[in-house]
Amino acid sequence: MEERLPMDAREALKTYFGHSEFRPGQETMIGALLAQGLDPRDAAALGCALHAEAGRAAAAAFTDICASAEDLVTFLPEAIRAIAP
């Protein structure tokens, strides 16, 4: 029996959510969660939720027009605190 490699971020996005493209930064974030051993479905869901929450925090700090994908990494700790129980 051939051993299957773990699902990558793009494959997880397509399989579980039906999308073929990421927004800037999402693929890296989901890939990092997969590398930590999260189930592909959980990694995709959590990565998208963190990306969205960090985007909201960046937009609140810089306005929607001024926030960029590169700004999101600065707001990840805030996003994690907002999502964590």
Backbone as a chain_set.jsonl record, in Angstrom:
{"seq": "MEERLPMDAREALKTYFGHSEFRPGQETMIGALLAQGLDPRDAAALGCALHAEAGRAAAAAFTDICASAEDLVTFLPEAIRAIAP", "coords": {"N": [[0.839, -1.174, 0.0], [0.576, 2.187, -0.874], [2.008, 4.934, 0.796], [0.346, 7.828, 1.83], [1.097, 11.219, 1.507], [0.811, 13.937, 3.882], [-1.966, 16.169, 3.559], [-1.672, 19.182, 1.719], [-1.881, 22.802, 2.163], [-3.292, 24.051, 0.018], [-4.633, 21.905, -1.159], [-6.278, 21.162, 0.98], [-7.907, 23.445, 1.18], [-9.296, 23.331, -1.265], [-10.523, 20.777, -1.105], [-12.137, 20.822, 1.294], [-13.453, 23.281, 1.318], [-14.009, 24.101, -1.243], [-12.698, 26.048, -2.694], [-10.163, 27.368, -4.856], [-8.173, 29.207, -4.657], [-6.226, 31.244, -2.444], [-6.499, 34.066, -0.218], [-4.104, 36.736, 0.11], [-1.555, 35.634, 2.252], [-3.049, 33.67, 3.589], [-2.464, 31.006, 2.754], [0.12, 30.513, 3.721], [-0.33, 30.728, 6.47], [-2.159, 28.617, 6.948], [-0.62, 26.494, 6.047], [1.38, 26.537, 8.01], [-0.095, 25.763, 10.242], [-0.824, 23.185, 9.454], [1.713, 22.046, 9.413], [2.188, 21.885, 12.092], [0.743, 19.743, 12.762], [-2.044, 19.78, 12.774], [-5.286, 18.608, 11.86], [-6.245, 18.597, 8.441], [-8.786, 19.811, 7.788], [-9.388, 21.21, 10.16], [-7.137, 22.885, 10.289], [-7.49, 24.455, 7.987], [-9.931, 25.744, 8.567], [-9.326, 27.084, 11.02], [-7.115, 28.615, 10.206], [-8.287, 30.315, 8.292], [-10.117, 31.657, 9.931], [-8.393, 32.946, 11.766], [-6.985, 34.571, 9.975], [-9.057, 36.239, 9.049], [-9.857, 37.498, 11.447], [-7.482, 38.82, 12.192], [-7.347, 40.527, 10.025], [-9.604, 42.136, 10.473], [-8.789, 43.413, 12.833], [-6.511, 44.794, 11.916], [-7.716, 46.491, 10.04], [-9.275, 48.019, 11.744], [-7.284, 49.38, 13.098], [-5.819, 50.689, 11.073], [-7.58, 51.545, 9.101], [-9.804, 50.385, 6.508], [-8.858, 50.911, 3.947], [-6.121, 51.39, 4.226], [-4.958, 49.13, 5.439], [-2.943, 46.285, 4.854], [-2.102, 43.054, 3.445], [0.353, 42.341, 4.482], [0.32, 43.595, 6.925], [-1.187, 41.985, 8.558], [0.182, 39.993, 10.013], [1.188, 41.294, 12.23], [-1.044, 41.576, 13.762], [-1.794, 39.051, 14.507], [-1.36, 37.902, 17.169], [-3.376, 39.295, 18.605], [-5.608, 38.384, 17.225], [-5.54, 35.663, 17.857], [-5.992, 35.782, 20.616], [-8.585, 36.783, 20.545], [-10.016, 34.672, 19.46], [-9.397, 32.449, 21.019], [-10.559, 30.473, 23.781]], "CA": [[0.0, 0.0, 0.0], [1.345, 3.416, -0.986], [1.768, 5.865, 1.886], [-0.117, 9.137, 1.358], [1.66, 12.359, 2.218], [-0.222, 14.782, 4.46], [-2.586, 17.138, 2.667], [-1.113, 20.529, 1.823], [-2.877, 23.843, 2.412], [-4.115, 24.281, -1.175], [-5.5, 20.734, -1.298], [-7.284, 21.256, 2.041], [-8.851, 24.496, 0.81], [-10.126, 22.835, -2.363], [-11.291, 19.617, -0.661], [-13.114, 21.083, 2.341], [-14.177, 24.542, 1.161], [-14.36, 24.289, -2.642], [-11.991, 27.186, -3.282], [-8.857, 26.999, -5.407], [-7.216, 30.291, -4.411], [-6.181, 31.872, -1.129], [-6.199, 35.484, -0.108], [-2.699, 36.868, 0.507], [-1.202, 35.254, 3.617], [-3.797, 32.526, 4.116], [-1.812, 29.728, 2.479], [1.24, 30.388, 4.652], [-0.874, 30.49, 7.802], [-2.726, 27.267, 6.99], [0.526, 25.585, 5.947], [2.033, 26.49, 9.32], [-0.943, 24.953, 11.125], [-0.664, 21.794, 9.01], [3.052, 21.606, 9.833], [2.106, 21.599, 13.526], [0.023, 18.493, 12.942], [-3.493, 19.896, 12.794], [-6.074, 17.97, 10.823], [-6.4, 19.562, 7.343], [-10.031, 20.583, 7.89], [-9.226, 22.134, 11.286], [-6.132, 23.876, 9.917], [-8.098, 25.374, 7.024], [-10.935, 26.556, 9.268], [-8.655, 27.965, 11.981], [-6.302, 29.566, 9.453], [-9.179, 31.322, 7.711], [-10.669, 32.456, 11.029], [-7.326, 33.828, 12.254], [-6.725, 35.552, 8.923], [-10.168, 37.202, 9.066], [-9.812, 38.276, 12.693], [-6.326, 39.714, 12.084], [-7.739, 41.553, 9.059], [-10.508, 43.076, 11.144], [-7.99, 44.22, 13.767], [-5.68, 45.702, 11.11], [-8.607, 47.505, 9.468], [-9.663, 48.924, 12.828], [-6.127, 50.201, 13.441], [-5.288, 51.458, 9.941], [-8.707, 51.724, 8.181], [-9.894, 49.358, 5.463], [-8.073, 51.288, 2.775], [-4.673, 51.384, 4.514], [-4.483, 47.827, 5.911], [-2.465, 45.402, 3.786], [-1.891, 41.663, 3.858], [1.578, 42.298, 5.287], [0.004, 44.084, 8.276], [-1.929, 40.999, 9.34], [1.042, 39.244, 10.936], [1.293, 42.102, 13.448], [-2.281, 41.45, 14.535], [-2.097, 37.645, 14.819], [-1.571, 37.651, 18.604], [-4.692, 39.811, 18.966], [-6.587, 37.464, 16.62], [-5.522, 34.422, 18.645], [-6.675, 36.092, 21.882], [-10.011, 36.965, 20.278], [-10.638, 33.387, 19.128], [-9.14, 31.467, 22.082], [-11.539, 30.533, 24.879]], "C": [[0.888, 1.242, 0.0], [0.982, 4.366, 0.145], [1.4, 7.232, 1.313], [0.532, 10.221, 2.198], [0.533, 13.205, 2.804], [-0.723, 15.807, 3.435], [-1.913, 18.497, 2.832], [-2.248, 21.546, 1.93], [-3.816, 24.03, 1.228], [-5.101, 23.123, -1.383], [-6.608, 20.751, -0.246], [-8.332, 22.304, 1.699], [-9.818, 24.006, -0.258], [-11.058, 21.723, -1.878], [-12.423, 19.994, 0.287], [-13.962, 22.337, 2.121], [-14.523, 24.867, -0.287], [-13.701, 25.467, -3.322], [-10.624, 26.74, -3.792], [-7.787, 28.051, -5.146], [-7.349, 30.824, -2.995], [-6.138, 33.381, -1.269], [-4.743, 35.586, 0.328], [-2.485, 36.521, 1.979], [-1.912, 34.025, 4.142], [-3.05, 31.213, 3.92], [-0.655, 29.489, 3.444], [0.737, 30.048, 6.047], [-1.417, 29.068, 7.933], [-1.616, 26.232, 6.881], [1.254, 25.442, 7.276], [1.223, 25.648, 10.301], [-0.879, 23.478, 10.753], [0.675, 21.228, 9.476], [3.091, 21.286, 11.325], [1.286, 20.358, 13.823], [-1.489, 18.602, 13.012], [-4.105, 19.121, 11.637], [-6.293, 18.998, 9.707], [-7.67, 20.405, 7.424], [-9.933, 21.608, 9.018], [-8.234, 23.242, 10.95], [-6.714, 24.907, 8.958], [-9.1, 26.298, 7.715], [-10.278, 27.552, 10.22], [-7.821, 29.01, 11.254], [-7.147, 30.672, 8.853], [-9.764, 32.229, 8.793], [-9.623, 33.425, 11.582], [-7.024, 34.934, 11.252], [-7.806, 36.638, 8.935], [-10.111, 38.093, 10.298], [-8.64, 39.254, 12.681], [-6.629, 40.84, 11.094], [-8.667, 42.591, 9.666], [-9.731, 43.991, 12.096], [-7.112, 45.22, 13.016], [-6.527, 46.823, 10.521], [-9.043, 48.511, 10.533], [-8.516, 49.877, 13.185], [-5.727, 51.152, 12.318], [-6.35, 51.936, 8.955], [-8.649, 50.657, 7.09], [-8.978, 49.659, 4.287], [-6.575, 51.118, 3.021], [-4.128, 50.036, 4.97], [-4.073, 46.968, 4.724], [-2.272, 43.996, 4.339], [-0.663, 41.545, 4.755], [1.338, 42.761, 6.722], [-0.603, 43.004, 9.166], [-1.069, 40.263, 10.354], [1.193, 39.985, 12.265], [0.096, 41.87, 14.367], [-2.656, 39.999, 14.847], [-2.242, 37.374, 16.317], [-2.937, 38.132, 19.09], [-5.795, 38.891, 18.43], [-6.676, 36.169, 17.431], [-6.253, 34.647, 19.982], [-8.176, 36.225, 21.681], [-10.719, 35.632, 20.038], [-10.502, 32.369, 20.264], [-10.18, 31.607, 23.192], [-10.977, 31.179, 26.127]], "O": [[1.836, 1.336, 0.78], [-0.196, 4.584, 0.427], [2.072, 7.732, 0.412], [0.525, 10.165, 3.428], [-0.582, 13.194, 2.283], [0.023, 16.245, 2.559], [-1.618, 18.915, 3.952], [-3.422, 21.199, 1.805], [-5.026, 24.154, 1.421], [-6.259, 23.34, -1.74], [-7.749, 20.396, -0.541], [-9.524, 22.075, 1.907], [-11.023, 24.24, -0.165], [-12.246, 21.723, -2.2], [-13.552, 19.537, 0.11], [-15.059, 22.449, 2.668], [-15.262, 25.819, -0.537], [-14.104, 25.851, -4.42], [-10.005, 25.841, -3.224], [-6.607, 27.802, -5.394], [-8.439, 30.852, -2.424], [-5.781, 33.906, -2.324], [-4.195, 34.622, 0.863], [-3.166, 37.061, 2.851], [-1.413, 33.387, 5.069], [-3.007, 30.388, 4.832], [-0.477, 28.372, 3.93], [1.3, 29.191, 6.727], [-1.156, 28.394, 8.929], [-1.664, 25.201, 7.551], [1.697, 24.349, 7.628], [1.791, 24.904, 11.1], [-0.878, 22.614, 11.63], [0.759, 20.07, 9.884], [3.931, 20.506, 11.772], [1.142, 19.959, 14.978], [-2.16, 17.606, 13.284], [-3.506, 19.0, 10.569], [-6.51, 20.173, 10.006], [-7.625, 21.605, 7.152], [-10.352, 22.754, 8.85], [-8.461, 24.404, 11.286], [-6.458, 26.102, 9.102], [-9.106, 27.504, 7.468], [-10.633, 28.731, 10.227], [-7.819, 30.177, 11.648], [-6.766, 31.841, 8.9], [-9.891, 33.436, 8.589], [-9.928, 34.59, 11.838], [-6.83, 36.09, 11.628], [-7.494, 37.825, 8.84], [-10.296, 39.306, 10.2], [-8.786, 40.397, 13.113], [-6.213, 41.98, 11.304], [-8.532, 43.786, 9.403], [-9.984, 45.194, 12.157], [-6.985, 46.37, 13.436], [-6.103, 47.979, 10.504], [-9.164, 49.705, 10.258], [-8.748, 51.036, 13.531], [-5.339, 52.291, 12.576], [-6.018, 52.686, 8.037], [-7.59, 50.105, 6.792], [-8.391, 48.748, 3.702], [-5.84, 50.739, 2.109], [-2.919, 49.821, 4.889], [-4.769, 46.926, 3.71], [-2.278, 43.784, 5.551], [-0.646, 40.737, 5.684], [2.066, 42.366, 7.633], [-0.539, 43.1, 10.392], [-1.54, 39.941, 11.445], [1.313, 39.352, 13.314], [0.209, 41.956, 15.589], [-3.729, 39.746, 15.395], [-3.174, 36.671, 16.709], [-3.585, 37.46, 19.893], [-6.795, 38.653, 19.108], [-7.768, 35.648, 17.659], [-7.035, 33.802, 20.418], [-8.956, 35.827, 22.545], [-11.893, 35.483, 20.378], [-11.38, 31.528, 20.454], [-10.626, 32.711, 23.505], [-11.68, 31.3, 27.13]]}, "num_chains": 1, "name": "protein.A"}
